[in-house]
Amino acid sequence: MALDCLQEIKTYNTRTAWPNPAKSALLKNLFADIPKDLSDELFETLLQTSGFRIERIVSRGHCSPINFWYDQDDNEWLILLKGSAVLRFEDQSKNITMNPGDYVNIEKHRRHRVELTDPNQETVWLAVHYPTGNNK
């Protein structure tokens, strides 16, 4: 199987360019279409069913308002894809610093907030909101 992939790569490399993914209506990119002016955080639902919601969040120097805590009705699995951020949970004394690839599972009604996000670049998150159930 690996040899088949190598042959396919060699075939692509002999072309003048790789196929242009931008021409596909099916293909999207989490790092594309980010506004230059992010005066407010960007929350974008990418996919939603009756059982879950996947959301892209883009921040640049944003934080939760003073004395504000997220207290959500669903669980949230959150991964940081780009940038950096600091989360705080009401029931923990230490903040959590997140870097690309770090993820956390936040159970419903676990109060949390964003203390800060990188002011010098976009912080891109992917959040999966899901109801209580099998949390493996």
C-alpha positions, 0 to 999 in steps of 0.5 A: 500500500505504501508503494502505491502512495509513493507512486501517486506522489511521483505522479503528482510531482511530475505535474506543474501543480498539485490539484487546486483544492479551492475549486472544490465546494466540499473542501473547507479550511479552518484557517481560511476566511478569518477577518483581519478586524477581529474586534469580537471573537468569531464563533462559526458553527461548521456542522450541527445535528440533533446530537452535537455541534462543531464550532470554529472559534477565532480569537485575537487578544480576546478574553472573557468579560470580568466576572463572566463564566461560561456555564453551558448545558452541554459538554464541550470538547475543545482543541486549540489548533493555532495560537495560544490561550489561558483557560481558568476553571472556577473549581481550580486554583491554577490556570491552564495554558493551551498551545496548538494540539492541546485539548480539554473536555469540559463537562456541562455546567463546569464553570470556566472562562478564557483569561487571555488569547494571543494578541499577536496572532489568531487563536483558532479553536475547534469546539465540539458540543455534545450532550451527556452520555458516553464520554469515553 
